[in-house]
Amino acid sequence: MNIANEQSVEAVYFEYDMENDWESAFFVCDEYSRLSEEDDNWASDWIDEIEGPSHKEFAQIYQENGFNATEKAKAITLFLIVRTLVAFWIVANSIKVDIPLCIGFHAQDPIMRIKE
């Protein structure tokens, strides 16, 4: 958030990769489009990348069940995504930053806006 407050930043996008140990990164972006514009290409054109945490336990549960092969897998995937979203939302609401904060899993479309 220090980088976002010090530079001319339009948004921060947090992306996690369910298939690679739930590894994540924060992408600092100098462009941003609101959800209503239906264009999330701004998140691919970032100016800085900061390594985020991984969550090997989530990744293991995900790998055991897959994304959506069964009803059980769908429920587990949804649960893991919601847990990740809630954790990010709690942190996002506890910091003082006046730019959009967004989150998504790798290749998610559209990206979720947590703070706009």
C-alpha positions as CSV (number, residue, x, y, z in Angstrom):
1,M,0.0,0.0,0.0
2,N,3.0,2.3,0.5
3,I,3.7,2.0,-3.3
4,A,0.1,2.8,-4.1
5,N,0.2,5.8,-1.9
6,E,3.5,7.1,-3.1
7,Q,3.1,6.6,-6.9
8,S,0.4,7.4,-9.4
9,V,-1.5,4.2,-9.1
10,E,-5.0,3.6,-10.3
11,A,-5.7,0.1,-8.7
12,V,-4.2,-2.9,-7.0
13,Y,-5.2,-6.3,-8.2
14,F,-4.5,-9.4,-6.0
15,E,-4.4,-12.6,-8.0
16,Y,-4.1,-16.1,-6.6
17,D,-3.4,-19.3,-8.5
18,M,-5.5,-22.3,-7.3
19,E,-3.4,-24.8,-9.4
20,N,0.0,-23.7,-8.1
21,D,-0.1,-23.9,-4.3
22,W,-2.6,-21.0,-4.2
23,E,0.4,-18.7,-4.8
24,S,-0.5,-15.1,-5.2
25,A,0.8,-11.7,-6.2
26,F,-0.3,-8.1,-5.9
27,F,-0.2,-6.2,-9.3
28,V,0.1,-2.5,-9.1
29,C,-1.7,-1.0,-12.0
30,D,-1.6,2.5,-13.6
31,E,-4.9,1.9,-15.4
32,Y,-8.4,0.8,-14.2
33,S,-11.8,0.2,-15.6
34,R,-15.0,-0.1,-13.6
35,L,-16.9,-3.3,-13.7
36,S,-19.7,-1.7,-15.7
37,E,-17.2,-1.1,-18.6
38,E,-16.7,-4.9,-18.9
39,D,-13.0,-4.6,-19.7
40,D,-10.5,-6.1,-17.3
41,N,-7.5,-5.8,-19.6
42,W,-6.1,-3.0,-17.3
43,A,-5.1,-5.8,-14.8
44,S,-2.8,-7.4,-17.4
45,D,-0.8,-4.2,-17.9
46,W,0.7,-3.7,-14.4
47,I,3.7,-1.5,-13.5
48,D,4.8,-3.4,-10.4
49,E,4.4,-7.0,-9.1
50,I,4.7,-7.9,-5.4
51,E,4.9,-11.5,-4.4
52,G,2.0,-12.5,-2.1
53,P,1.4,-15.4,0.2
54,S,0.6,-19.0,-0.8
55,H,-1.8,-21.3,0.9
56,K,-0.6,-24.9,0.4
57,E,-3.5,-26.3,2.5
58,F,-6.1,-24.8,0.2
59,A,-4.1,-25.9,-2.8
60,Q,-4.0,-29.5,-1.5
61,I,-7.8,-29.6,-0.9
62,Y,-8.4,-28.1,-4.3
63,Q,-6.1,-30.6,-6.0
64,E,-7.8,-33.5,-4.3
65,N,-11.2,-32.5,-5.7
66,G,-10.6,-30.4,-8.8
67,F,-12.5,-27.3,-9.9
68,N,-16.0,-28.6,-10.8
69,A,-15.9,-32.3,-11.7
70,T,-18.5,-33.2,-9.1
71,E,-21.1,-31.4,-7.0
72,K,-18.7,-31.9,-4.0
73,A,-15.8,-30.4,-6.0
74,K,-17.9,-27.4,-6.9
75,A,-18.9,-26.8,-3.3
76,I,-15.3,-27.2,-2.0
77,T,-14.0,-24.8,-4.7
78,L,-16.6,-22.2,-3.9
79,F,-15.8,-22.5,-0.2
80,L,-12.1,-22.0,-0.8
81,I,-12.7,-19.0,-3.0
82,V,-15.1,-17.4,-0.5
83,R,-12.6,-17.9,2.3
84,T,-9.9,-16.2,0.2
85,L,-12.2,-13.4,-0.7
86,V,-13.3,-12.8,2.9
87,A,-9.7,-12.7,4.1
88,F,-8.8,-10.2,1.4
89,W,-11.9,-8.1,2.2
90,I,-11.1,-8.0,5.9
91,V,-7.6,-6.7,5.2
92,A,-8.8,-4.3,2.4
93,N,-11.2,-2.7,4.8
94,S,-8.7,-2.3,7.5
95,I,-6.2,-0.2,5.5
96,K,-6.4,3.4,4.3
97,V,-6.0,3.6,0.6
98,D,-8.1,5.5,-1.9
99,I,-7.8,3.4,-4.9
100,P,-9.7,0.3,-6.2
101,L,-8.7,-3.0,-4.6
102,C,-9.5,-6.0,-6.7
103,I,-9.1,-9.8,-6.5
104,G,-9.4,-12.8,-8.7
105,F,-8.1,-16.3,-9.2
106,H,-5.8,-16.8,-12.2
107,A,-7.8,-16.4,-15.5
108,Q,-11.0,-15.3,-13.6
109,D,-13.3,-13.1,-15.6
110,P,-14.6,-10.7,-14.4
111,I,-12.3,-9.6,-11.7
112,M,-14.0,-8.8,-8.4
113,R,-13.9,-5.3,-7.1
114,I,-13.6,-5.2,-3.3
115,K,-13.1,-1.5,-2.9
116,E,-13.9,1.0,-5.6
